[in-house]
Amino acid sequence: MYPSNRVVNFSFLKKGHKILIPIGIFYNFGVWIDKFIFWFSPDTGTMVIEPFRSSIVYDIPMFLAYLAITPGMGYFFLKLEGEFAVYYIKYYEAIINGDTLERIYELGHDMIGAARSIVQV
């Protein structure tokens, strides 16, 4: 429905966001380097099936950590949808309906307050 003459638009790189590239590379490097250290260490790593390796002292705690964070993420998104979305809809409708600038600012501050209250919980 929305044809384009290019696959990817790199214009965001002209706006000073080039720092995001090394940040993303080093972040992912940091996330994966500890896995490889544990997997290939002779003290902690074991061969599962060639070429896959495992580390019982690393993989089980990481799995349990991911499992434990799931309810918290669910609660956060439920709270986000239940509280923030209401303020966002009011703000958006005020803009669309042509409310006064003062009212739009008021609703914007309410929306920011709702977002901050969600994060502080």
N, C-alpha and C positions, 0 to 999 in steps of 0.2 A: 504493500500500500504506500510505502514511503521510499521510493527508489533513491539511490545515492550513486554518485559517480566515483566514490572511493570506499575502500573497505574500512580503513582506520584513519581517523583524523588526528594528526599529531600536533595540532595548534596549541594544545595545552602546554607543550614544552616551551613555547615562546613566552609564557606568562610567569616564568620563574619557578616552575614546578619540577625542574630537572633534578632537584635534590631528592625527590621521591624515588627515583630509580635506584641510587645506591642504598637508600634506606630500606627499600624492599628487598634488595639483594642481600644486604647484611642481616636483616631480620630473619629471612628464610635460612640463611647460612647458620645463624645462631640457633634456630629451632632444630635444624637437622644435625648439626655437628655433635651434639651430645648423644643423639641416638646412635650415630656411627661409632662414637667412642665406646659406648656400652656394648654395642653389638659385636664389635671386632676386638674387644679386649679379651685376652685369654682367660682372665679371672672371672669375667661376668658373661661373656657371650658364648652361645652354643649354636651349632649348625642345626637347622630344622630340616630343610630340604635344600639341596644345592640349587641356587646360590643364596637362599634365604637364611638369615640368622635371627636369633632372638636373645633377649637378656631378661631373665626372670626377675632380677632385681630392679629392672627399669620398666619393662613393658606392663607388668601387672599394676604397679603403682600409678603409671600413666593412665591405664585403662580405668582404674578406680577413680582417679581424679576427673577424667572426662565424664564418667558416670555420675559422680557427685555434683558436678556443676550443672548438669542438665535440669534439675528442678529449679535451680536459681535462675537460669536463663529463661525457663518457661514462665516463672513468676514475673521476671522483669518485662518480658514481652506482653504478658497479659496486663500488667499494670500500665505499660506504655499504650497499648491499644485502648484500655478502659478509661484512662485519665487524659493523657496528652492528646489523643485523637479528638476528643470532644472540644478542647480549646482550639485545636488546629482548624477544625471545621467552622467554628464560630469566626475565627480570624479570616479564613478564606472567604466565607460568605460575606463578611463585612466589606472586603475588597471588591468582590464581584458586584455586590448590591450598591456600591457607591456611598458607603457610610462616611461620616466625617473623618478627617485625618486624626483628630483627637480620639475618636472611638477606635480607630484602627490601631493607634499606638497603645491604647488601653488594653485591647484584646491581645496585642502582641506581647505586652508585658505579662499578661495573664498566662499566655502560652509559654513564655520563658520560665515563669515561676513554676508552672506544672512540670516542665522538663527538669528543672533543678530539683524539685521535690522527689521526682522519680529516682534520680541519681543518688540522692542523699539517703534513701531508704536502706 
